[in-house]
Amino acid sequence: MSATLARKNRRSLVMAILLVAGMVALGFASVPLYRIFCQVTGFGGTTQRAEAVAADLQPVGRMITVRFDSNVARDLPWRFVPEKNTDRVAIGARELAFYNAQNLGPRSITGTAAFNVTPLEAGQYFTKIECFCFTEQTLRAGERVRMPVTYYVDPAILDDPDIGDVEEITLSYTFYPVDGEGGQS
């Protein structure tokens, strides 16, 4: 009977180890899978990304206000602001906006921008073609830079009964230090 019990215990141990390994693997995979889900669906205000404006994209004549928001993590000594707080744009037209950043710290610091759009449902219709947020940004001590974002609001937004009558979309960025680079040295 002890040999049978030992075999059951080994089997239970192997199953437990496999279960833990599977849970760890799922934990590591969940972040990239969630990011992909958000990019595909626009969930959580995640914007879309395009290499270029679609050839058949045309302004539809309806205007919408885009509000620009900027934030900086507490441990990143940067000043980061939009050049304009709002812009009235034609839905379907390619647009260009600028943010200004300055490193107020005593050394070079690399930052990365997280972004979203509100209302959250508008994320699937807000498409960025080029953006400083696609790559990490390194600013030398005291350096000031002008950061562009090229975007458009997809005319398909007008066909969505949940969001088609929205008057304003907010594009928000928050800069964070890369790998704990923030703060003063």
CYANA upper distance limits for C-alpha pairs under 8 A (distance plus 0.5 A):
  1 MET  CA      5 LEU  CA      6.75
  2 SER  CA      6 ALA  CA      6.51
  3 ALA  CA      7 ARG  CA      6.68
  4 THR  CA      8 LYS  CA      6.75
  5 LEU  CA      9 ASN  CA      6.64
  6 ALA  CA     10 ARG  CA      6.67
  7 ARG  CA     11 ARG  CA      6.63
  8 LYS  CA     12 SER  CA      6.59
  9 ASN  CA     13 LEU  CA      6.59
 10 ARG  CA     14 VAL  CA      6.64
 11 ARG  CA     15 MET  CA      6.66
 12 SER  CA     16 ALA  CA      6.57
 13 LEU  CA     17 ILE  CA      6.65
 14 VAL  CA     18 LEU  CA      6.63
 15 MET  CA     19 LEU  CA      6.55
 16 ALA  CA     20 VAL  CA      6.67
 17 ILE  CA     21 ALA  CA      6.57
 18 LEU  CA     22 GLY  CA      6.50
 19 LEU  CA     23 MET  CA      6.68
 20 VAL  CA     24 VAL  CA      6.69
 21 ALA  CA     25 ALA  CA      6.67
 22 GLY  CA     26 LEU  CA      6.59
 23 MET  CA     27 GLY  CA      6.58
 24 VAL  CA     28 PHE  CA      6.90
 25 ALA  CA     29 ALA  CA      6.66
 26 LEU  CA     30 SER  CA      6.34
 27 GLY  CA     31 VAL  CA      8.05
 29 ALA  CA     33 LEU  CA      6.60
 30 SER  CA     34 TYR  CA      6.32
 31 VAL  CA     35 ARG  CA      6.65
 32 PRO  CA     36 ILE  CA      6.66
 33 LEU  CA     37 PHE  CA      6.66
 34 TYR  CA     38 CYS  CA      6.63
 35 ARG  CA     39 GLN  CA      6.66
 36 ILE  CA     40 VAL  CA      6.64
 37 PHE  CA     41 THR  CA      6.59
 37 PHE  CA     42 GLY  CA      8.48
 37 PHE  CA     43 PHE  CA      7.96
 38 CYS  CA     42 GLY  CA      5.66
 38 CYS  CA     43 PHE  CA      5.15
 38 CYS  CA     44 GLY  CA      7.21
 38 CYS  CA     46 THR  CA      6.35
 39 GLN  CA     43 PHE  CA      7.74
 39 GLN  CA     46 THR  CA      6.33
 39 GLN  CA     47 THR  CA      7.11
 39 GLN  CA     48 GLN  CA      6.59
 39 GLN  CA    124 GLN  CA      8.44
 40 VAL  CA     48 GLN  CA      7.91
 40 VAL  CA    124 GLN  CA      8.20
 41 THR  CA    124 GLN  CA      6.52
 42 GLY  CA     46 THR  CA      5.17
 42 GLY  CA     47 THR  CA      6.26
 42 GLY  CA     48 GLN  CA      7.29
 42 GLY  CA    120 LEU  CA      8.09
 42 GLY  CA    121 GLU  CA      7.46
 42 GLY  CA    122 ALA  CA      7.94
 42 GLY  CA    123 GLY  CA      5.11
 42 GLY  CA    124 GLN  CA      4.51
 42 GLY  CA    125 TYR  CA      8.24
 43 PHE  CA    120 LEU  CA      7.26
 43 PHE  CA    121 GLU  CA      7.52
 43 PHE  CA    123 GLY  CA      7.41
 43 PHE  CA    124 GLN  CA      7.91
 44 GLY  CA    116 ASN  CA      7.83
 44 GLY  CA    117 VAL  CA      8.45
 44 GLY  CA    120 LEU  CA      5.81
 44 GLY  CA    121 GLU  CA      8.08
 44 GLY  CA    123 GLY  CA      7.91
 45 GLY  CA    116 ASN  CA      5.32
 45 GLY  CA    117 VAL  CA      4.94
 45 GLY  CA    118 THR  CA      6.35
 45 GLY  CA    119 PRO  CA      7.40
 45 GLY  CA    120 LEU  CA      4.46
 45 GLY  CA    121 GLU  CA      6.88
 45 GLY  CA    122 ALA  CA      7.11
 45 GLY  CA    123 GLY  CA      4.83
 45 GLY  CA    124 GLN  CA      7.97
 46 THR  CA    115 PHE  CA      7.79
 46 THR  CA    116 ASN  CA      5.66
 46 THR  CA    117 VAL  CA      6.90
 46 THR  CA    120 LEU  CA      8.11
 46 THR  CA    123 GLY  CA      5.54
 46 THR  CA    124 GLN  CA      7.52
 47 THR  CA    116 ASN  CA      7.00
 47 THR  CA    117 VAL  CA      7.15
 47 THR  CA    123 GLY  CA      4.96
 47 THR  CA    124 GLN  CA      6.32
 47 THR  CA    125 TYR  CA      7.78
 47 THR  CA    126 PHE  CA      5.89
 47 THR  CA    127 THR  CA      6.31
 47 THR  CA    128 LYS  CA      7.54
 48 GLN  CA    123 GLY  CA      7.38
 48 GLN  CA    124 GLN  CA      6.44
 48 GLN  CA    125 TYR  CA      7.57
 48 GLN  CA    126 PHE  CA      6.53
 48 GLN  CA    127 THR  CA      4.95
 48 GLN  CA    128 LYS  CA      6.70
 49 ARG  CA    127 THR  CA      5.80
 49 ARG  CA    128 LYS  CA      5.44
 49 ARG  CA    129 ILE  CA      6.41
 50 ALA  CA    127 THR  CA      7.03
 50 ALA  CA    128 LYS  CA      6.67
 50 ALA  CA    129 ILE  CA      5.39
 51 GLU  CA    129 ILE  CA      6.02
 51 GLU  CA    130 GLU  CA      8.16
 52 ALA  CA    129 ILE  CA      6.27
 53 VAL  CA     57 LEU  CA      7.34
 53 VAL  CA     94 ARG  CA      7.75
 53 VAL  CA    129 ILE  CA      7.70
 57 LEU  CA     92 GLY  CA      6.60
 57 LEU  CA     93 ALA  CA      8.15
 57 LEU  CA    154 ASP  CA      8.49
 58 GLN  CA     92 GLY  CA      5.81
 58 GLN  CA     93 ALA  CA      6.83
 59 PRO  CA     90 ALA  CA      6.43
 59 PRO  CA     91 ILE  CA      6.04
 59 PRO  CA     92 GLY  CA      4.56
 59 PRO  CA     93 ALA  CA      5.26
 59 PRO  CA    155 PRO  CA      8.11
 60 VAL  CA     90 ALA  CA      7.52
 60 VAL  CA     91 ILE  CA      6.47
 60 VAL  CA     92 GLY  CA      6.61
 60 VAL  CA    155 PRO  CA      7.33
 61 GLY  CA     90 ALA  CA      6.52
 61 GLY  CA     91 ILE  CA      7.36
 62 ARG  CA     90 ALA  CA      6.24
 62 ARG  CA     91 ILE  CA      6.33
 63 MET  CA     88 ARG  CA      6.95
 63 MET  CA     89 VAL  CA      5.91
 63 MET  CA     90 ALA  CA      4.89
 63 MET  CA     91 ILE  CA      6.29
 64 ILE  CA     88 ARG  CA      6.19
 64 ILE  CA     89 VAL  CA      6.03
 64 ILE  CA     90 ALA  CA      6.84
 64 ILE  CA     91 ILE  CA      7.07
 64 ILE  CA    166 VAL  CA      8.36
 64 ILE  CA    167 GLU  CA      5.98
 64 ILE  CA    168 GLU  CA      6.34
 64 ILE  CA    169 ILE  CA      8.12
 65 THR  CA     86 THR  CA      7.10
 65 THR  CA     87 ASP  CA      6.15
 65 THR  CA     88 ARG  CA      4.92
 65 THR  CA     89 VAL  CA      6.70
 65 THR  CA    167 GLU  CA      6.79
 65 THR  CA    168 GLU  CA      5.13
 65 THR  CA    169 ILE  CA      6.86
 66 VAL  CA     86 THR  CA      6.01
 66 VAL  CA     87 ASP  CA      5.81
 66 VAL  CA     88 ARG  CA      6.80
 66 VAL  CA     89 VAL  CA      7.64
 66 VAL  CA    168 GLU  CA      6.23
 66 VAL  CA    169 ILE  CA      5.42
 66 VAL  CA    170 THR  CA      6.15
 66 VAL  CA    171 LEU  CA      7.49
 67 ARG  CA     85 ASN  CA      6.27
 67 ARG  CA     86 THR  CA      4.77
 67 ARG  CA     87 ASP  CA      7.08
 67 ARG  CA    168 GLU  CA      7.55
 67 ARG  CA    169 ILE  CA      6.60
 67 ARG  CA    170 THR  CA      4.97
 67 ARG  CA    171 LEU  CA      6.61
 68 PHE  CA     82 PRO  CA      6.74
 68 PHE  CA     84 LYS  CA      7.65
 68 PHE  CA     85 ASN  CA      5.68
 68 PHE  CA     86 THR  CA      6.39
 68 PHE  CA    170 THR  CA      6.34
 68 PHE  CA    171 LEU  CA      5.61
 68 PHE  CA    172 SER  CA      6.56
 69 ASP  CA     81 VAL  CA      8.07
 69 ASP  CA     82 PRO  CA      7.39
 69 ASP  CA     85 ASN  CA      7.65
 69 ASP  CA    170 THR  CA      7.43
 69 ASP  CA    171 LEU  CA      6.58
 69 ASP  CA    172 SER  CA      4.97
 69 ASP  CA    173 TYR  CA      6.80
 70 SER  CA     80 PHE  CA      6.86
 70 SER  CA     81 VAL  CA      6.07
 70 SER  CA     82 PRO  CA      7.18
 70 SER  CA    172 SER  CA      6.29
 70 SER  CA    173 TYR  CA      5.53
 70 SER  CA    174 THR  CA      6.43
 71 ASN  CA     80 PHE  CA      7.32
 71 ASN  CA     81 VAL  CA      8.27
 71 ASN  CA    172 SER  CA      8.34
 71 ASN  CA    173 TYR  CA      6.66
 71 ASN  CA    174 THR  CA      4.97
 71 ASN  CA    175 PHE  CA      6.91
 72 VAL  CA     76 LEU  CA      7.02
 72 VAL  CA     78 TRP  CA      7.37
 72 VAL  CA     79 ARG  CA      7.88
 72 VAL  CA     80 PHE  CA      7.28
 72 VAL  CA    174 THR  CA      5.79
 72 VAL  CA    175 PHE  CA      5.33
 72 VAL  CA    176 TYR  CA      6.97
 73 ALA  CA    174 THR  CA      7.37
 73 ALA  CA    175 PHE  CA      6.55
 73 ALA  CA    176 TYR  CA      5.75
 73 ALA  CA    177 PRO  CA      8.04
 75 ASP  CA    176 TYR  CA      8.38
 75 ASP  CA    177 PRO  CA      7.84
 75 ASP  CA    182 GLY  CA      5.57
 75 ASP  CA    183 GLY  CA      5.46
 76 LEU  CA    111 GLY  CA      8.42
 76 LEU  CA    175 PHE  CA      8.25
 76 LEU  CA    176 TYR  CA      6.89
 76 LEU  CA    177 PRO  CA      6.22
 76 LEU  CA    181 GLU  CA      8.37
 76 LEU  CA    182 GLY  CA      4.99
 76 LEU  CA    183 GLY  CA      6.16
 77 PRO  CA    103 ASN  CA      6.73
 77 PRO  CA    104 LEU  CA      5.89
 77 PRO  CA    105 GLY  CA      5.95
 77 PRO  CA    182 GLY  CA      7.26
 77 PRO  CA    183 GLY  CA      6.71
 77 PRO  CA    184 GLN  CA      7.99
 78 TRP  CA    101 ALA  CA      7.22
 78 TRP  CA    102 GLN  CA      5.95
 78 TRP  CA    103 ASN  CA      5.04
 78 TRP  CA    104 LEU  CA      5.83
 78 TRP  CA    105 GLY  CA      7.71
 79 ARG  CA    100 ASN  CA      8.39
 79 ARG  CA    101 ALA  CA      6.00
 79 ARG  CA    102 GLN  CA      5.60
 79 ARG  CA    103 ASN  CA      7.09
 79 ARG  CA    104 LEU  CA      7.43
 80 PHE  CA     99 TYR  CA      7.48
 80 PHE  CA    100 ASN  CA      6.15
 80 PHE  CA    101 ALA  CA      4.84
 80 PHE  CA    102 GLN  CA      7.04
 81 VAL  CA     99 TYR  CA      6.06
 81 VAL  CA    100 ASN  CA      5.91
 81 VAL  CA    101 ALA  CA      7.11
 82 PRO  CA     98 PHE  CA      6.59
 82 PRO  CA     99 TYR  CA      4.56
 82 PRO  CA    100 ASN  CA      6.56
 83 GLU  CA     97 ALA  CA      8.14
 83 GLU  CA     98 PHE  CA      6.18
 83 GLU  CA     99 TYR  CA      5.94
 83 GLU  CA    100 ASN  CA      7.09
 84 LYS  CA     97 ALA  CA      8.35
 84 LYS  CA     98 PHE  CA      8.20
 89 VAL  CA     93 ALA  CA      7.84
 89 VAL  CA     95 GLU  CA      7.89
 91 ILE  CA    152 TYR  CA      7.57
 91 ILE  CA    153 VAL  CA      5.74
 91 ILE  CA    154 ASP  CA      6.96
 91 ILE  CA    155 PRO  CA      6.25
 92 GLY  CA    152 TYR  CA      6.41
 92 GLY  CA    153 VAL  CA      5.94
 92 GLY  CA    154 ASP  CA      5.77
 92 GLY  CA    155 PRO  CA      5.77
 93 ALA  CA    152 TYR  CA      6.26
 93 ALA  CA    153 VAL  CA      7.72
 94 ARG  CA    150 THR  CA      7.54
 94 ARG  CA    151 TYR  CA      6.32
 94 ARG  CA    152 TYR  CA      5.39
 95 GLU  CA    150 THR  CA      6.14
 95 GLU  CA    151 TYR  CA      5.82
 95 GLU  CA    152 TYR  CA      6.35
 96 LEU  CA    148 PRO  CA      7.34
 96 LEU  CA    149 VAL  CA      6.29
 96 LEU  CA    150 THR  CA      5.04
 96 LEU  CA    151 TYR  CA      6.95
 97 ALA  CA    148 PRO  CA      6.25
 97 ALA  CA    149 VAL  CA      5.87
 97 ALA  CA    150 THR  CA      7.06
 98 PHE  CA    146 ARG  CA      6.93
 98 PHE  CA    147 MET  CA      5.91
 98 PHE  CA    148 PRO  CA      4.95
 98 PHE  CA    149 VAL  CA      6.73
 99 TYR  CA    146 ARG  CA      6.37
 99 TYR  CA    147 MET  CA      5.53
 99 TYR  CA    148 PRO  CA      6.91
100 ASN  CA    144 ARG  CA      7.65
100 ASN  CA    145 VAL  CA      6.30
100 ASN  CA    146 ARG  CA      5.13
100 ASN  CA    147 MET  CA      6.46
101 ALA  CA    144 ARG  CA      6.10
101 ALA  CA    145 VAL  CA      5.88
101 ALA  CA    146 ARG  CA      7.01
101 ALA  CA    147 MET  CA      7.89
102 GLN  CA    139 LEU  CA      7.87
102 GLN  CA    142 GLY  CA      6.89
102 GLN  CA    143 GLU  CA      6.05
102 GLN  CA    144 ARG  CA      4.72
102 GLN  CA    145 VAL  CA      6.93
103 ASN  CA    108 SER  CA      8.22
103 ASN  CA    109 ILE  CA      7.99
103 ASN  CA    139 LEU  CA      6.43
103 ASN  CA    140 ARG  CA      7.18
103 ASN  CA    141 ALA  CA      6.12
103 ASN  CA    142 GLY  CA      5.51
103 ASN  CA    143 GLU  CA      6.08
103 ASN  CA    144 ARG  CA      7.19
104 LEU  CA    141 ALA  CA      7.06
104 LEU  CA    142 GLY  CA      5.92
104 LEU  CA    143 GLU  CA      8.45
105 GLY  CA    109 ILE  CA      8.48
105 GLY  CA    141 ALA  CA      6.10
105 GLY  CA    142 GLY  CA      7.24
105 GLY  CA    183 GLY  CA      8.08
105 GLY  CA    184 GLN  CA      6.69
106 PRO  CA    141 ALA  CA      5.56
106 PRO  CA    142 GLY  CA      7.82
106 PRO  CA    184 GLN  CA      7.39
106 PRO  CA    185 SER  CA      7.70
107 ARG  CA    140 ARG  CA      6.61
107 ARG  CA    141 ALA  CA      5.04
107 ARG  CA    185 SER  CA      8.12
108 SER  CA    138 THR  CA      7.20
108 SER  CA    139 LEU  CA      5.97
108 SER  CA    140 ARG  CA      4.45
108 SER  CA    141 ALA  CA      5.62
109 ILE  CA    138 THR  CA      6.06
109 ILE  CA    139 LEU  CA      6.13
109 ILE  CA    140 ARG  CA      7.03
109 ILE  CA    141 ALA  CA      8.15
109 ILE  CA    177 PRO  CA      7.74
109 ILE  CA    181 GLU  CA      6.67
109 ILE  CA    182 GLY  CA      7.27
110 THR  CA    136 GLU  CA      7.03
110 THR  CA    137 GLN  CA      5.90
110 THR  CA    138 THR  CA      4.54
110 THR  CA    139 LEU  CA      6.88
110 THR  CA    177 PRO  CA      6.53
110 THR  CA    178 VAL  CA      6.23
110 THR  CA    181 GLU  CA      7.37
111 GLY  CA    136 GLU  CA      6.23
111 GLY  CA    137 GLN  CA      5.76
111 GLY  CA    138 THR  CA      6.78
111 GLY  CA    175 PHE  CA      6.59
111 GLY  CA    176 TYR  CA      5.85
111 GLY  CA    177 PRO  CA      4.86
111 GLY  CA    178 VAL  CA      5.70
112 THR  CA    133 CYS  CA      7.15
112 THR  CA    135 THR  CA      7.48
112 THR  CA    136 GLU  CA      5.25
112 THR  CA    137 GLN  CA      6.66
112 THR  CA    175 PHE  CA      5.96
112 THR  CA    176 TYR  CA      5.95
112 THR  CA    177 PRO  CA      6.90
112 THR  CA    178 VAL  CA      6.83
113 ALA  CA    132 PHE  CA      8.34
113 ALA  CA    133 CYS  CA      5.56
113 ALA  CA    136 GLU  CA      8.03
113 ALA  CA    173 TYR  CA      6.51
113 ALA  CA    174 THR  CA      5.87
113 ALA  CA    175 PHE  CA      4.77
113 ALA  CA    176 TYR  CA      6.78
114 ALA  CA    133 CYS  CA      7.45
114 ALA  CA    173 TYR  CA      6.12
114 ALA  CA    174 THR  CA      5.79
114 ALA  CA    175 PHE  CA      6.86
114 ALA  CA    176 TYR  CA      8.19
115 PHE  CA    133 CYS  CA      8.12
115 PHE  CA    171 LEU  CA      7.82
115 PHE  CA    172 SER  CA      6.00
115 PHE  CA    173 TYR  CA      4.92
115 PHE  CA    174 THR  CA      6.88
116 ASN  CA    120 LEU  CA      8.37
116 ASN  CA    123 GLY  CA      7.78
116 ASN  CA    171 LEU  CA      6.64
116 ASN  CA    172 SER  CA      6.00
116 ASN  CA    173 TYR  CA      7.32
117 VAL  CA    122 ALA  CA      7.17
117 VAL  CA    123 GLY  CA      5.95
117 VAL  CA    126 PHE  CA      8.23
117 VAL  CA    169 ILE  CA      7.26
117 VAL  CA    170 THR  CA      5.98
117 VAL  CA    171 LEU  CA      5.25
117 VAL  CA    172 SER  CA      6.66
118 THR  CA    122 ALA  CA      6.95
118 THR  CA    123 GLY  CA      7.66
118 THR  CA    169 ILE  CA      6.26
118 THR  CA    170 THR  CA      5.67
118 THR  CA    171 LEU  CA      7.38
119 PRO  CA    123 GLY  CA      8.06
119 PRO  CA    169 ILE  CA      6.89
119 PRO  CA    170 THR  CA      7.75
121 GLU  CA    162 ASP  CA      8.34
121 GLU  CA    163 ILE  CA      7.15
122 ALA  CA    126 PHE  CA      6.82
122 ALA  CA    157 ILE  CA      7.94
122 ALA  CA    163 ILE  CA      7.32
122 ALA  CA    169 ILE  CA      7.66
123 GLY  CA    127 THR  CA      8.42
125 TYR  CA    153 VAL  CA      6.18
125 TYR  CA    154 ASP  CA      5.46
125 TYR  CA    155 PRO  CA      8.23
125 TYR  CA    156 ALA  CA      7.48
125 TYR  CA    157 ILE  CA      6.36
126 PHE  CA    151 TYR  CA      7.71
126 PHE  CA    152 TYR  CA      6.63
126 PHE  CA    153 VAL  CA      5.24
126 PHE  CA    154 ASP  CA      6.82
127 THR  CA    151 TYR  CA      5.96
127 THR  CA    152 TYR  CA      5.96
127 THR  CA    153 VAL  CA      6.75
127 THR  CA    154 ASP  CA      7.60
128 LYS  CA    149 VAL  CA      7.58
128 LYS  CA    150 THR  CA      6.32
128 LYS  CA    151 TYR  CA      4.69
128 LYS  CA    152 TYR  CA      7.15
129 ILE  CA    149 VAL  CA      8.09
129 ILE  CA    150 THR  CA      5.87
129 ILE  CA    151 TYR  CA      5.99
130 GLU  CA    134 PHE  CA      8.15
130 GLU  CA    148 PRO  CA      8.11
130 GLU  CA    149 VAL  CA      6.05
130 GLU  CA    150 THR  CA      5.53
130 GLU  CA    151 TYR  CA      7.69
131 CYS  CA    147 MET  CA      8.28
131 CYS  CA    148 PRO  CA      6.60
131 CYS  CA    149 VAL  CA      4.79
131 CYS  CA    150 THR  CA      6.84
132 PHE  CA    136 GLU  CA      8.22
132 PHE  CA    137 GLN  CA      7.93
132 PHE  CA    147 MET  CA      6.41
132 PHE  CA    148 PRO  CA      6.84
132 PHE  CA    149 VAL  CA      7.01
136 GLU  CA    178 VAL  CA      8.45
139 LEU  CA    143 GLU  CA      6.25
139 LEU  CA    144 ARG  CA      7.99
139 LEU  CA    145 VAL  CA      8.43
153 VAL  CA    157 ILE  CA      8.14
155 PRO  CA    159 ASP  CA      8.34
156 ALA  CA    160 ASP  CA      7.47
157 ILE  CA    163 ILE  CA      7.18
157 ILE  CA    164 GLY  CA      5.73
158 LEU  CA    163 ILE  CA      7.98
158 LEU  CA    164 GLY  CA      4.65
158 LEU  CA    165 ASP  CA      7.46
159 ASP  CA    164 GLY  CA      6.42
160 ASP  CA    164 GLY  CA      5.45
161 PRO  CA    165 ASP  CA      8.20
176 TYR  CA    182 GLY  CA      8.44
177 PRO  CA    181 GLU  CA      5.87
177 PRO  CA    182 GLY  CA      5.57
178 VAL  CA    182 GLY  CA      8.08
